[in-house]
Amino acid sequence: MNFEEVQYYIDITSEQFGFHPYIVKRVNDITGWPRYIPGDQETVDSHLEQLLRDGYTE
């Protein structure tokens, strides 16, 4: 979400990990928990492909 030229993350699933039901943080805020740090999409895609190759169905 962008507000007044500042980008924010809004996490509506954080409760399942023991945090508040929702969290709003600035994109570049790495203080406190949880920390939202962009990952490498190629690595994420590779892990997903491996899960599917191994027969993961949920």
N, C-alpha and C positions, 0 to 999 in steps of 0.2 A: 504494500500500500504506500502511496505517496501522499504526503500532507505538507504543504508549505515547503516544497522542494526537498523534503527529508524522506528517505525510504525507511519503512518499518516492516518487520515480520509480524504476522499475527498467527499464532499457533493455537488452533482450537482443539488439538488432540493431546495437549501436554498433561492433562489429568491422568491419563493412563500410565504415565511415567512418574507419577507422584508429585507433580507440580500443580499449580492452580489450574482451574478448568480452561483458562485461556491466558496467553501471554502476549504482550505487545512489547517489542524491543526494536530499537534502531538497528538497521542492517549492520552497521559496523561496530556495534556494542558487543565486546567480548568479555565484559565483566560479569561476574556472577554466573549462576546456573539457571536455566540451561544456556549453553553457548551454541549459537547458530553460526557455523563456519562453513562456507561453501566448499563442497567436495569436488573431486575431479569426475566429471560426467563419464569419461571413458572407463574409469575404474568401476563406477556404479553399474554401467551397462555390461561390463565384463562379468561382474559378480552375478547379475541377473541372468545373463546367458548361461553361466555355469549352473545356476540353480535349475533352470529349465532343462538343460541337458541331463542333469542328474535325476530328472523326473519329479521335481517339486510341483505339487498341484495345490497346495495350501493345507 
